[in-house]
Amino acid sequence: MTCFPAPRFVPLLAMTLSAGCYLGAPLSRTPLRADSTMLAGDVRYLASDALEGRGTGTAGNDSARAFIARRFATVGLTPIVLSTGCARDCRPHFSQPFVARSAAAHAGRIAELPTGNVVAMIPGRDPALRGQVVVLGAHLDHLGRSTFGALDPGQPNEIRNGADDNASGVAAIIELARLLKANPPRRSVAIVAFSGEELGLLGSAWFVEHAPFALDSIQAMLNFDMVGRLRDDKLMVYGTATATEMAEIVASANTAPAFNLVAIGDGTGPSDHASFYLKNMPVLHFFTDLHDDYHRSTDDAEKINAGGMARVVEYAERIVRTLGDRPARLTFVRAPVQASAMGASSRSGVQVYLGSVPDMGAVDVKGMRLSGVRPGSPADLGGLTAGDVILSIGGVAVVDLNSYSDALYRHKPGDEVEIVALRGTERVAVKITLGKRGG
């Protein structure tokens, strides 16, 4: 559509009531299986050189969003976004446009990048519960040709296709939508592909401020970010402590062949689920761990484990059905961390920048272990290196990712801070001048 100066949205109740013929349709009696061929095909297209890495505000990002909308339509999902100001043809559609404001990597100037989320709905089958929603989300953007945030900045002209990060997550939510559409749970399910995640969770931050349904109708948000490299059956699930009932739901769904499940209570973190958690919603984040191709031009489709992705999708489907069918709402739990600082940073165009790459698998480490540092970043120039375990920043103790974020975002760009880290068995202290994202 060409006329959407300011979006408005279809009320959920009106949308579901209008879908009466759908709610009466026969349901699939035989459970479907996740299709690894479909998953691999979606990843191949989204991570193809033709889309040039799907950088926010680029033609490749636009093409990715159009492809996702077509896939949503093919699956039979319901569009729920309306546009204001249209004189004609103002039917609901899948696009939720917004302008991403980001500190571009040119003298700190704020760039305005037209982009958008892609949003769809599966109406719930139970009239008493279909006004409540389980949200499935994944970010569709990646780095494109930009070296900002890349771990191979010495390759300035390379396309960073982001097959695992995060074509894999988008393919997963499309396949989940196909399985759930065949036999909807009692509650409704929203499927959202977010843009602008790599620039600071911009799409999910926009979504929670402009949601097409009431935020208090959300049962939980499930985020899929980097689910394409399953190895040794290891699957990490963040957010298991964000609702009283969540740990048991996650564990019970891990049926044979079971994952080597790493359950982590944290509901914040550097992905889109944090935008929902900071609005007091239970969340889960599915993640098959970091690898050497992360944020590099080598994160390509041929390295994806499509069979592993299918297993993740089927596991997540069991969790979605439990969340969608259980009679009661979840009991949200706010972890005792200072999350406001991280929330503010994810919505701000100008952010304090260290250049560290957290080791997301280091769940048993007291501190924040680094899997790497970005070349030329303040962390690199200050002497931090892969394997260091950060113990404090500016005198504030760091025991995990939450406290690391809290300690870091107390500061502003240009501040000199002392960072204490454990390097092997040696305790080291370095002085680092913090930078500015995009500066």
SETIKOL-977377 format. One record per residue (C-alpha): z, x, y; residue number from 1. Coordinates in Angstrom, 1 decimal, decimal comma. Each point is the difference from the previous one (the first is absolute). Layout:
# SETIKOL-977377
up->Z east->X north->Y nr->NUM .
...
# end
This chain:
# SETIKOL-977377
up->0,0 east->0,0 north->0,0 nr->1 .
up->-0,6 east->1,1 north->3,5 nr->2 .
up->2,6 east->-1,9 north->2,1 nr->3 .
up->3,6 east->1,1 north->-0,5 nr->4 .
up->1,5 east->1,2 north->3,2 nr->5 .
up->3,4 east->-1,0 north->-1,2 nr->6 .
up->0,8 east->-1,1 north->-3,6 nr->7 .
up->1,9 east->-3,1 north->-0,9 nr->8 .
up->0,9 east->-1,1 north->-3,5 nr->9 .
up->-0,2 east->-2,9 north->-2,4 nr->10 .
up->3,5 east->-1,4 north->-0,6 nr->11 .
up->0,9 east->0,6 north->-3,6 nr->12 .
up->1,0 east->-3,6 north->-0,7 nr->13 .
up->-3,3 east->-1,4 north->1,3 nr->14 .
up->-1,9 east->2,6 north->-2,0 nr->15 .
up->1,7 east->-0,7 north->-3,3 nr->16 .
up->-0,2 east->-3,8 north->0,4 nr->17 .
up->-3,7 east->0,3 north->0,6 nr->18 .
up->-0,3 east->1,8 north->-3,3 nr->19 .
up->1,0 east->-3,0 north->-2,1 nr->20 .
up->-3,1 east->0,2 north->-2,1 nr->21 .
up->0,8 east->3,6 north->-0,8 nr->22 .
up->3,6 east->-0,7 north->-0,9 nr->23 .
up->-1,2 east->-2,6 north->-2,6 nr->24 .
up->-2,6 east->2,3 north->-1,6 nr->25 .
up->0,6 east->1,1 north->-3,6 nr->26 .
up->1,7 east->3,3 north->-0,4 nr->27 .
up->-0,9 east->2,9 north->-2,3 nr->28 .
up->1,8 east->-0,4 north->-3,3 nr->29 .
up->-0,7 east->3,5 north->-1,2 nr->30 .
up->1,5 east->2,8 north->2,2 nr->31 .
up->-2,6 east->2,2 north->1,4 nr->32 .
up->0,2 east->3,8 north->-0,3 nr->33 .
up->-0,6 east->2,4 north->2,9 nr->34 .
up->-3,5 east->1,3 north->0,0 nr->35 .
up->-0,2 east->3,8 north->0,4 nr->36 .
up->-3,8 east->-0,1 north->0,5 nr->37 .
up->0,5 east->-2,4 north->3,0 nr->38 .
up->2,7 east->2,2 north->1,4 nr->39 .
up->-2,1 east->3,2 north->-0,4 nr->40 .
up->-3,0 east->-1,7 north->1,7 nr->41 .
up->2,0 east->-1,2 north->3,0 nr->42 .
up->1,5 east->3,5 north->0,4 nr->43 .
up->-3,5 east->1,6 north->-0,3 nr->44 .
up->-1,4 east->-2,1 north->2,8 nr->45 .
up->3,0 east->0,3 north->2,4 nr->46 .
up->0,2 east->3,8 north->-0,6 nr->47 .
up->-3,7 east->0,6 north->0,2 nr->48 .
up->-1,5 east->2,4 north->2,6 nr->49 .
up->-1,8 east->-3,0 north->1,5 nr->50 .
up->3,3 east->-1,3 north->1,5 nr->51 .
up->0,9 east->3,5 north->1,3 nr->52 .
up->3,7 east->-0,3 north->-0,9 nr->53 .
up->0,6 east->-3,4 north->1,7 nr->54 .
up->1,6 east->1,5 north->3,2 nr->55 .
up->1,5 east->-2,7 north->2,2 nr->56 .
up->-2,4 east->-1,0 north->2,7 nr->57 .
up->-3,1 east->1,3 north->-1,9 nr->58 .
up->-3,0 east->-1,7 north->-1,4 nr->59 .
up->1,1 east->1,0 north->-3,5 nr->60 .
up->3,3 east->-1,8 north->0,6 nr->61 .
up->-1,9 east->-3,1 north->1,1 nr->62 .
up->-2,2 east->0,2 north->-3,1 nr->63 .
up->3,1 east->0,3 north->-2,2 nr->64 .
up->1,6 east->-3,1 north->1,6 nr->65 .
up->-3,3 east->-1,9 north->-0,5 nr->66 .
up->-0,1 east->1,0 north->-3,7 nr->67 .
up->3,6 east->-1,0 north->-0,5 nr->68 .
up->-0,7 east->-3,4 north->1,5 nr->69 .
up->-2,9 east->-0,5 north->-2,3 nr->70 .
up->2,1 east->1,0 north->-3,0 nr->71 .
up->2,7 east->-2,5 north->1,1 nr->72 .
up->-2,7 east->-2,7 north->0,2 nr->73 .
up->-1,4 east->0,9 north->-3,4 nr->74 .
up->3,5 east->-0,3 north->-1,5 nr->75 .
up->0,3 east->-3,4 north->1,5 nr->76 .
up->2,8 east->0,7 north->2,5 nr->77 .
up->0,7 east->-2,3 north->3,0 nr->78 .
up->-0,7 east->1,3 north->3,5 nr->79 .
up->2,8 east->-1,0 north->2,4 nr->80 .
up->-0,8 east->1,7 north->3,3 nr->81 .
up->-1,4 east->-2,0 north->2,9 nr->82 .
up->-1,5 east->1,3 north->3,3 nr->83 .
up->0,7 east->-1,5 north->3,5 nr->84 .
up->-2,7 east->-0,4 north->2,5 nr->85 .
up->-2,8 east->-0,9 north->-2,5 nr->86 .
up->-2,5 east->-2,6 north->1,1 nr->87 .
up->-1,4 east->-0,4 north->-3,5 nr->88 .
up->0,4 east->1,0 north->-3,6 nr->89 .
up->3,8 east->0,6 north->0,2 nr->90 .
up->0,8 east->-0,3 north->-3,6 nr->91 .
up->2,9 east->2,0 north->-1,5 nr->92 .
up->-1,0 east->3,6 north->-0,8 nr->93 .
up->1,5 east->3,1 north->-1,5 nr->94 .
up->0,0 east->2,3 north->3,0 nr->95 .
up->3,2 east->0,6 north->2,1 nr->96 .
up->-1,4 east->2,1 north->2,9 nr->97 .
up->2,2 east->2,3 north->2,1 nr->98 .
up->-0,4 east->3,1 north->2,2 nr->99 .
up->1,7 east->3,0 north->-1,4 nr->100 .
up->1,6 east->2,1 north->2,8 nr->101 .
up->0,4 east->3,6 north->-1,2 nr->102 .
up->0,6 east->3,4 north->1,6 nr->103 .
up->-3,4 east->1,5 north->-0,7 nr->104 .
up->-0,1 east->3,7 north->-0,8 nr->105 .
up->-1,3 east->0,8 north->3,5 nr->106 .
up->2,7 east->0,9 north->2,6 nr->107 .
up->2,2 east->-2,9 north->-1,1 nr->108 .
up->-2,2 east->-2,7 north->1,5 nr->109 .
up->0,5 east->-3,4 north->-1,5 nr->110 .
up->-3,1 east->-1,2 north->-1,8 nr->111 .
up->-0,7 east->-3,7 north->-0,5 nr->112 .
up->-1,7 east->-0,6 north->-3,3 nr->113 .
up->-1,3 east->-3,5 north->-0,9 nr->114 .
up->0,8 east->-0,7 north->-3,6 nr->115 .
up->1,7 east->-2,7 north->-2,0 nr->116 .
up->1,9 east->-1,1 north->-3,1 nr->117 .
up->-1,6 east->-2,1 north->-2,8 nr->118 .
up->2,2 east->-2,9 north->-1,0 nr->119 .
up->-0,3 east->-2,7 north->-2,8 nr->120 .
up->2,2 east->-2,4 north->-1,8 nr->121 .
up->0,4 east->-1,5 north->-3,5 nr->122 .
up->1,8 east->-3,3 north->0,5 nr->123 .
up->3,0 east->-0,5 north->-2,3 nr->124 .
up->-0,2 east->-2,7 north->-2,7 nr->125 .
up->3,5 east->-1,5 north->0,6 nr->126 .
up->0,1 east->-2,4 north->3,0 nr->127 .
up->3,7 east->0,8 north->0,4 nr->128 .
up->-0,5 east->3,8 north->0,2 nr->129 .
up->-3,5 east->0,6 north->1,2 nr->130 .
up->1,2 east->0,2 north->3,6 nr->131 .
up->1,7 east->3,3 north->-1,0 nr->132 .
up->-2,1 east->3,2 north->-0,3 nr->133 .
up->-0,1 east->3,2 north->-2,0 nr->134 .
up->-2,1 east->2,6 north->2,0 nr->135 .
up->-2,1 east->2,6 north->-1,7 nr->136 .
up->-1,2 east->2,8 north->2,3 nr->137 .
up->-1,9 east->3,3 north->0,0 nr->138 .
up->-1,4 east->2,1 north->2,9 nr->139 .
up->-3,8 east->0,2 north->0,1 nr->140 .
up->-0,4 east->2,9 north->2,5 nr->141 .
up->0,0 east->3,7 north->-0,6 nr->142 .
up->-0,6 east->3,2 north->2,1 nr->143 .
up->-3,8 east->-0,2 north->0,1 nr->144 .
up->-1,5 east->3,3 north->1,4 nr->145 .
up->3,1 east->0,6 north->2,1 nr->146 .
up->2,1 east->3,1 north->-0,6 nr->147 .
up->3,0 east->-1,7 north->1,6 nr->148 .
up->2,5 east->-0,4 north->-2,8 nr->149 .
up->-2,2 east->1,8 north->-2,4 nr->150 .
up->1,4 east->2,8 north->-2,3 nr->151 .
up->-3,4 east->1,8 north->0,1 nr->152 .
up->-0,6 east->0,2 north->3,7 nr->153 .
up->-2,1 east->3,1 north->-0,5 nr->154 .
up->-2,8 east->-2,4 north->-1,3 nr->155 .
up->-0,7 east->-1,8 north->3,3 nr->156 .
up->-3,2 east->-1,7 north->-1,1 nr->157 .
up->1,1 east->-1,2 north->-3,4 nr->158 .
up->0,3 east->-3,7 north->-0,9 nr->159 .
up->3,5 east->-0,8 north->-1,3 nr->160 .
up->-0,8 east->-3,0 north->-2,1 nr->161 .
up->3,6 east->-0,9 north->-1,1 nr->162 .
up->-0,8 east->-1,4 north->-3,4 nr->163 .
up->3,7 east->0,0 north->-1,0 nr->164 .
up->1,1 east->-0,3 north->3,6 nr->165 .
up->-0,7 east->-2,9 north->0,1 nr->166 .
up->-3,1 east->-1,4 north->-1,6 nr->167 .
up->2,1 east->-0,2 north->-3,1 nr->168 .
up->2,6 east->-2,3 north->1,6 nr->169 .
up->-2,7 east->-2,3 north->1,4 nr->170 .
up->-1,7 east->-0,2 north->-3,3 nr->171 .
up->3,3 east->-0,9 north->-1,6 nr->172 .
up->0,8 east->-2,9 north->2,3 nr->173 .
up->-3,6 east->-1,4 north->-0,5 nr->174 .
up->0,5 east->0,2 north->-3,8 nr->175 .
up->3,5 east->-1,5 north->0,3 nr->176 .
up->-1,5 east->-2,9 north->2,0 nr->177 .
up->-2,6 east->-0,6 north->-2,7 nr->178 .
up->2,7 east->-0,3 north->-2,7 nr->179 .
up->2,3 east->-2,1 north->2,1 nr->180 .
up->-2,8 east->-2,4 north->1,2 nr->181 .
up->-0,7 east->-0,9 north->-3,6 nr->182 .
up->3,6 east->-1,3 north->-0,4 nr->183 .
up->1,8 east->-0,1 north->3,3 nr->184 .
up->3,8 east->0,3 north->0,1 nr->185 .
up->2,2 east->-2,7 north->1,4 nr->186 .
up->0,2 east->1,7 north->3,4 nr->187 .
up->-3,1 east->1,0 north->2,0 nr->188 .
up->-1,2 east->3,5 north->0,0 nr->189 .
up->-1,5 east->1,7 north->3,1 nr->190 .
up->-2,3 east->3,0 north->-0,4 nr->191 .
up->-0,3 east->2,4 north->2,9 nr->192 .
up->-2,0 east->3,2 north->0,5 nr->193 .
up->1,4 east->1,8 north->3,1 nr->194 .
up->-1,8 east->2,3 north->2,3 nr->195 .
up->1,5 east->2,7 north->2,2 nr->196 .
up->2,7 east->1,2 north->-2,6 nr->197 .
up->-0,9 east->3,6 north->0,4 nr->198 .
up->0,5 east->-0,3 north->3,8 nr->199 .
up->3,6 east->-1,3 north->-0,4 nr->200 .
up->0,1 east->-3,2 north->-2,1 nr->201 .
up->-1,9 east->-1,8 north->2,9 nr->202 .
up->-1,6 east->-2,7 north->-2,1 nr->203 .
up->3,1 east->-1,1 north->-1,8 nr->204 .
up->2,0 east->0,2 north->3,3 nr->205 .
up->-2,6 east->-2,3 north->1,5 nr->206 .
up->0,1 east->-2,4 north->-2,9 nr->207 .
up->3,7 east->-0,6 north->0,0 nr->208 .
up->-0,2 east->-0,8 north->3,7 nr->209 .
up->-3,0 east->-2,3 north->-0,4 nr->210 .
up->0,4 east->-1,4 north->-3,6 nr->211 .
up->-1,9 east->-3,1 north->-0,9 nr->212 .
up->3,2 east->-1,5 north->-1,5 nr->213 .
up->3,7 east->0,2 north->0,9 nr->214 .
up->1,6 east->3,3 north->-0,9 nr->215 .
up->3,0 east->-1,8 north->-1,4 nr->216 .
up->-2,3 east->-1,6 north->-2,6 nr->217 .
up->-0,6 east->3,4 north->-1,6 nr->218 .
up->1,7 east->0,5 north->-3,4 nr->219 .
up->-0,9 east->3,7 north->-0,2 nr->220 .
up->-2,8 east->2,5 north->1,0 nr->221 .
up->-1,5 east->2,3 north->-2,6 nr->222 .
up->-1,9 east->3,1 north->1,3 nr->223 .
up->-2,5 east->2,0 north->-2,0 nr->224 .
up->-0,6 east->3,5 north->1,5 nr->225 .
up->-1,4 east->2,7 north->-2,3 nr->226 .
up->0,0 east->-1,6 north->-3,4 nr->227 .
up->-3,1 east->1,7 north->-1,4 nr->228 .
up->1,4 east->3,2 north->-1,6 nr->229 .
up->2,3 east->-1,1 north->-2,7 nr->230 .
up->1,2 east->3,1 north->-2,0 nr->231 .
up->2,5 east->0,2 north->-2,8 nr->232 .
up->0,6 east->-3,7 north->0,3 nr->233 .
up->2,0 east->0,7 north->3,2 nr->234 .
up->0,1 east->-2,9 north->2,5 nr->235 .
up->2,2 east->0,0 north->3,1 nr->236 .
up->1,2 east->-3,3 north->1,4 nr->237 .
up->1,8 east->0,1 north->3,4 nr->238 .
up->2,1 east->-2,9 north->1,4 nr->239 .
up->2,0 east->-0,9 north->-3,1 nr->240 .
up->3,1 east->-0,3 north->2,0 nr->241 .
up->-1,5 east->-2,3 north->2,7 nr->242 .
up->1,2 east->-3,1 north->-1,8 nr->243 .
up->2,9 east->-0,6 north->-2,3 nr->244 .
up->-2,3 east->-1,2 north->-2,8 nr->245 .
up->-2,8 east->2,5 north->0,5 nr->246 .
up->1,1 east->2,9 north->-2,3 nr->247 .
up->0,3 east->-2,3 north->-3,0 nr->248 .
up->-3,3 east->-1,7 north->0,7 nr->249 .
up->-1,7 east->3,4 north->0,2 nr->250 .
up->1,6 east->1,3 north->-3,2 nr->251 .
up->-0,6 east->-3,2 north->-2,0 nr->252 .
up->-3,7 east->0,1 north->0,8 nr->253 .
up->-0,4 east->3,5 north->-1,5 nr->254 .
up->-1,0 east->-1,1 north->-3,4 nr->255 .
up->-1,8 east->2,0 north->-2,7 nr->256 .
up->-1,9 east->2,2 north->0,4 nr->257 .
up->2,7 east->0,8 north->2,6 nr->258 .
up->-0,3 east->2,3 north->3,0 nr->259 .
up->2,2 east->2,9 north->0,6 nr->260 .
up->1,4 east->-2,0 north->2,9 nr->261 .
up->1,6 east->1,7 north->3,1 nr->262 .
up->1,7 east->-2,8 north->1,8 nr->263 .
up->1,1 east->0,8 north->3,6 nr->264 .
up->2,1 east->-2,3 north->2,2 nr->265 .
up->-1,5 east->1,1 north->3,3 nr->266 .
up->-1,9 east->-2,8 north->1,9 nr->267 .
up->-1,2 east->2,2 north->2,9 nr->268 .
up->-2,5 east->2,9 north->-0,3 nr->269 .
up->-3,4 east->1,0 north->1,3 nr->270 .
up->-2,0 east->-3,0 north->-1,2 nr->271 .
up->-0,6 east->-3,6 north->0,9 nr->272 .
up->2,9 east->-1,5 north->-1,9 nr->273 .
up->2,3 east->1,5 north->2,7 nr->274 .
up->-1,4 east->-2,5 north->2,6 nr->275 .
up->1,3 east->-2,9 north->-2,2 nr->276 .
up->3,3 east->1,6 north->-0,9 nr->277 .
up->0,8 east->0,5 north->3,6 nr->278 .
up->-0,5 east->-3,7 north->0,5 nr->279 .
up->2,7 east->-0,7 north->-2,7 nr->280 .
up->-2,3 east->-0,7 north->-3,0 nr->281 .
up->0,4 east->1,3 north->-3,5 nr->282 .
up->-2,8 east->2,5 north->-0,8 nr->283 .
up->-1,4 east->2,1 north->-2,9 nr->284 .
up->-2,3 east->3,0 north->0,3 nr->285 .
up->-2,0 east->1,1 north->-3,1 nr->286 .
up->-1,0 east->3,7 north->0,0 nr->287 .
up->-1,3 east->2,3 north->-2,7 nr->288 .
up->1,2 east->3,1 north->1,9 nr->289 .
up->-1,6 east->2,7 north->2,2 nr->290 .
up->-2,6 east->2,5 north->-1,2 nr->291 .
up->-1,9 east->3,0 north->1,3 nr->292 .
up->-2,9 east->-2,1 north->1,4 nr->293 .
up->2,3 east->-2,0 north->2,3 nr->294 .
up->-1,5 east->-0,2 north->3,5 nr->295 .
up->-2,8 east->2,4 north->-1,0 nr->296 .
up->-3,7 east->-0,4 north->-0,4 nr->297 .
up->0,4 east->0,3 north->-3,8 nr->298 .
up->1,7 east->-3,4 north->-0,4 nr->299 .
up->-3,1 east->-1,5 north->-1,7 nr->300 .
up->-0,7 east->-2,9 north->-2,3 nr->301 .
up->-0,8 east->2,0 north->-3,1 nr->302 .
up->3,6 east->1,1 north->-0,1 nr->303 .
up->1,4 east->-3,5 north->-0,2 nr->304 .
up->1,7 east->-1,1 north->-3,2 nr->305 .
up->-1,4 east->-3,6 north->-0,2 nr->306 .
up->1,8 east->-0,7 north->-3,2 nr->307 .
up->3,3 east->0,9 north->1,5 nr->308 .
up->-0,8 east->-2,2 north->3,0 nr->309 .
up->-0,6 east->-2,9 north->-2,3 nr->310 .
up->3,5 east->0,6 north->-1,5 nr->311 .
up->1,6 east->0,0 north->3,5 nr->312 .
up->-1,8 east->-3,2 north->0,8 nr->313 .
up->1,2 east->-1,8 north->-3,1 nr->314 .
up->3,5 east->1,3 north->0,6 nr->315 .
up->-0,1 east->-1,2 north->3,6 nr->316 .
up->-1,3 east->-3,4 north->-1,1 nr->317 .
up->3,0 east->-0,5 north->-2,2 nr->318 .
up->2,2 east->0,7 north->3,0 nr->319 .
up->-2,0 east->-2,3 north->2,3 nr->320 .
up->0,2 east->-2,8 north->-2,5 nr->321 .
up->3,8 east->0,4 north->-0,2 nr->322 .
up->0,3 east->0,0 north->3,8 nr->323 .
up->-2,4 east->-2,9 north->0,3 nr->324 .
up->1,5 east->-2,2 north->-2,7 nr->325 .
up->3,8 east->0,6 north->0,2 nr->326 .
up->1,7 east->-3,1 north->1,5 nr->327 .
up->2,2 east->1,9 north->2,5 nr->328 .
up->-0,8 east->2,2 north->2,9 nr->329 .
up->0,9 east->3,7 north->-0,2 nr->330 .
up->3,1 east->1,2 north->1,7 nr->331 .
up->-1,1 east->2,6 north->2,6 nr->332 .
up->2,1 east->3,2 north->0,2 nr->333 .
up->-0,1 east->2,3 north->3,1 nr->334 .
up->0,7 east->3,6 north->-1,0 nr->335 .
up->2,5 east->1,8 north->2,2 nr->336 .
up->-2,5 east->2,1 north->1,9 nr->337 .
up->-1,2 east->0,3 north->3,6 nr->338 .
up->-3,4 east->-1,5 north->-0,6 nr->339 .
up->-0,7 east->-0,9 north->3,6 nr->340 .
up->-1,1 east->3,5 north->1,0 nr->341 .
up->-2,6 east->0,1 north->-2,7 nr->342 .
up->-1,2 east->-3,5 north->0,8 nr->343 .
up->-0,4 east->0,9 north->3,6 nr->344 .
up->-2,0 east->3,2 north->-0,9 nr->345 .
up->-2,4 east->-1,9 north->-2,2 nr->346 .
up->-0,9 east->-2,4 north->2,8 nr->347 .
up->-0,3 east->2,6 north->2,8 nr->348 .
up->-3,2 east->1,7 north->1,0 nr->349 .
up->1,9 east->3,2 north->0,9 nr->350 .
up->2,2 east->1,3 north->-2,9 nr->351 .
up->2,1 east->3,1 north->-0,6 nr->352 .
up->-1,8 east->2,3 north->-2,4 nr->353 .
up->1,3 east->2,6 north->-2,4 nr->354 .
up->-2,8 east->0,3 north->-2,5 nr->355 .
up->2,0 east->-0,2 north->-3,2 nr->356 .
up->-1,3 east->-1,6 north->-3,2 nr->357 .
up->2,9 east->-1,6 north->-1,9 nr->358 .
up->0,2 east->0,4 north->-3,8 nr->359 .
up->0,2 east->-3,7 north->-0,8 nr->360 .
up->1,0 east->0,8 north->-3,6 nr->361 .
up->3,1 east->2,0 north->0,9 nr->362 .
up->2,4 east->-2,9 north->-0,5 nr->363 .
up->2,8 east->2,0 north->-1,5 nr->364 .
up->0,1 east->2,6 north->2,8 nr->365 .
up->2,7 east->-0,1 north->2,6 nr->366 .
up->-2,1 east->0,6 north->3,1 nr->367 .
up->-3,7 east->-0,4 north->0,7 nr->368 .
up->-2,2 east->2,3 north->-2,1 nr->369 .
up->-3,4 east->0,9 north->1,4 nr->370 .
up->-3,1 east->-0,1 north->-2,2 nr->371 .
up->-1,8 east->1,8 north->2,9 nr->372 .
up->-0,4 east->0,5 north->3,7 nr->373 .
up->-3,1 east->-0,7 north->2,1 nr->374 .
up->-1,7 east->3,2 north->1,0 nr->375 .
up->0,5 east->0,8 north->3,7 nr->376 .
up->2,7 east->-2,7 north->0,3 nr->377 .
up->3,5 east->0,6 north->1,6 nr->378 .
up->1,4 east->0,2 north->-3,5 nr->379 .
up->-2,5 east->2,7 north->-1,0 nr->380 .
up->0,3 east->2,0 north->3,2 nr->381 .
up->3,8 east->-0,2 north->-0,2 nr->382 .
up->0,1 east->1,5 north->-3,5 nr->383 .
up->0,6 east->-3,0 north->-2,3 nr->384 .
up->-2,0 east->0,0 north->-3,3 nr->385 .
up->-0,6 east->-2,0 north->-3,1 nr->386 .
up->3,0 east->-0,2 north->-2,2 nr->387 .
up->2,5 east->0,2 north->2,8 nr->388 .
up->2,7 east->-2,7 north->-0,1 nr->389 .
up->1,0 east->-1,1 north->3,5 nr->390 .
up->3,7 east->-0,4 north->0,4 nr->391 .
up->0,4 east->-0,8 north->3,7 nr->392 .
up->-2,0 east->-0,4 north->3,2 nr->393 .
up->1,7 east->0,6 north->3,3 nr->394 .
up->3,4 east->0,0 north->-1,7 nr->395 .
up->-0,6 east->-3,4 north->-1,6 nr->396 .
up->0,4 east->0,0 north->-3,8 nr->397 .
up->-3,1 east->-0,8 north->-2,1 nr->398 .
up->0,7 east->-1,3 north->-3,5 nr->399 .
up->-3,2 east->-2,0 north->-0,7 nr->400 .
up->-3,2 east->-1,3 north->1,7 nr->401 .
up->1,9 east->-2,7 north->2,0 nr->402 .
up->2,5 east->2,5 north->1,6 nr->403 .
up->-2,9 east->2,5 north->0,5 nr->404 .
up->-1,9 east->-2,7 north->2,0 nr->405 .
up->3,1 east->-0,9 north->2,0 nr->406 .
up->0,8 east->3,6 north->0,8 nr->407 .
up->-3,6 east->0,9 north->1,0 nr->408 .
up->-0,6 east->-3,1 north->2,2 nr->409 .
up->3,2 east->0,6 north->2,1 nr->410 .
up->-2,2 east->2,6 north->1,7 nr->411 .
up->-3,0 east->0,0 north->2,2 nr->412 .
up->-3,1 east->2,2 north->0,1 nr->413 .
up->0,8 east->3,4 north->1,5 nr->414 .
up->3,6 east->0,1 north->-1,1 nr->415 .
up->1,1 east->3,2 north->-1,7 nr->416 .
up->2,1 east->-0,7 north->-3,1 nr->417 .
up->1,7 east->2,0 north->-2,7 nr->418 .
up->-1,0 east->-1,0 north->-3,5 nr->419 .
up->2,1 east->1,2 north->-2,8 nr->420 .
up->-1,7 east->0,1 north->-3,5 nr->421 .
up->0,8 east->1,2 north->-3,5 nr->422 .
up->-2,7 east->2,5 north->-1,2 nr->423 .
up->0,7 east->0,6 north->-3,6 nr->424 .
up->3,7 east->0,9 north->0,1 nr->425 .
up->-0,1 east->1,3 north->3,5 nr->426 .
up->1,0 east->-2,0 north->3,1 nr->427 .
up->-2,4 east->0,6 north->2,9 nr->428 .
up->0,1 east->-1,1 north->3,6 nr->429 .
up->-3,2 east->-0,2 north->2,2 nr->430 .
up->-0,6 east->-1,0 north->3,6 nr->431 .
up->-2,9 east->-2,4 north->0,4 nr->432 .
up->-1,6 east->-1,5 north->3,1 nr->433 .
up->-1,0 east->-3,6 north->-1,0 nr->434 .
up->-3,5 east->-1,1 north->0,8 nr->435 .
up->-1,6 east->-3,3 north->0,8 nr->436 .
up->-2,3 east->-1,9 north->-2,3 nr->437 .
up->-3,5 east->0,3 north->1,3 nr->438 .
up->1,0 east->2,6 north->2,5 nr->439 .
# end
